[in-house]
């Protein structure tokens, strides 16, 4: 595995997915012939008069936090990327294909507004239509991580 993509909206499910994505990237990393990388992708709509600086700074903070918690065990290159788009799921799928991602890792919220089990609208859309393998991280996994963090 060379490229893992973890979309982030800076929520607790996304933070948990970052750690799970890092774990998978580390555990299944490429051999000595190539580096394995994890890209945290933030998709935001274009809004007139709204600066990209806040999202960029938040992305930098997320990756710094991940580096601090991962220590040296991961041996995975970490990258951040901010993209613009009105349809986050479509942008995630496009990015994954264009950048030859081997795996997309996304956190799920666990419940719909009706109280039924659910994934979250973006996670569900990506899981349904994405051609790149997608790992969905349930709340029981990310809640224990974010509680510590």
N, C-alpha and C positions, 0 to 999 in steps of 0.2 A: 504494500500500500504506500502510495507516494503523496496523495493529496486528499485531505479531509476538509470538508466545508462545514462550518457551523454558523448558520444564520443567527443573529442576535438582535433583540430589541431592548436589551439591557434589563430584562425581567429575570425573576428567579428561575423560571424554567430554562431560559437561555443560558444563564450562568451555570446551571447544573449540566446542561448539554455541552458546554465548553469543556468541563472537566471530563465528562464521559468521552467526548470526541478526542481529547488529548490522550486519554488512557488507551483508546482503540488505536489511535495513530502510533503511539509508542509501542504497544504490544504487537502490532502488525506492520511495523515500519519496514521500509525497504532495507535491503542488505547494504553492504559496504559500497555497492555500486551507485548509490544515489541517496539523496536526502528525502526525508519525509516532512511534509509541512501541514500545518493547520491554518486555515484562513477563517477568521471571524468576519462575517459579512453583515453589514447593517444596511438595510434598504429603507430609504426615506422618500416620501413624496416631495415633489418640487413645490415650494411655497414661496411666493414673492416676499422679499424682505426678511426671510428667515435665513440666518447664517448656518453654514455647515460646521462651523467651529465647535458648537456644543456637542454634536454627534461625534465629531472627530476626537474631541477630548475624552468623551465617554468611552469610545472604542479603545483609545490608548490606555485609559484606566483599567478597563476590563482585561486587556492583555497583560498589563503590569501585574495585576492581582493574580492572574493565572500563572505567570512566570514565578512569582513569589511562592505560590502554593505548590507548584510542580517541582521546584528545586531543580536538581540536575538529572533526576531520574528519567524524564521523558525523552530527551534527545530528539526533540521535534522542533523544527523552525516554526515560529508563530508570526502570523501576518494579520493585519487588519485592513479591511477594505470597506469603503462607504460607496454606495451606488444610489442613484435616484431612480424612482419608478413608482407608478401609481398602484401596480399590482405586485405586492411583495412576493407571492408564490411564483409568479411568472419570472420575476427577476432572479429569484433563487435558482430556479430551474435553468434559466439562460446562463447564469454565471457558472453553475456546476458543469454544464456541457461545454461551454467555451473554454473553461480552465481545466478540463479533463479531470474533474474530481472523481475519486474512487468511491467516496462515501459522503453522504450528507447526514449530519446528526442534528436532531431538533428535539427540544423539550416539548412536552405536552402539558396542558393545564389540568386535565383530568375530568372536569365536569362542564357540561353545557349550562346555559342559563336555566334550562328546564330542570336541571338536577341530574340529567342522564349522563352517563359516561361519554366523554368526547375528547377530541384531540386539540381543539383550537382551530380556527378557520384556516390559518396559514399552514399549519402543520398538516392538516387534513388535505388541503389542496395540493401541497407538495407531495405527500405520500401517494396520492391517487394518480397524479399525472407525471411525476418525475421519472425519467429514464435511468437516472443514477440511483444505485441502491441507497435507501434511506433508513436510518436507525432512529426510531422514536423513543425518547427517554421519558418514562412515566414519572408522575409526581413522587412516588415512593423512593425513587432514586435521587432526584434533584433536591427534594426537601431536606434530606439529611445533610447534603453538601452545603446548601445555602444557609441552613441554621447555624453552621459553624463559621461561615464566612464573613 
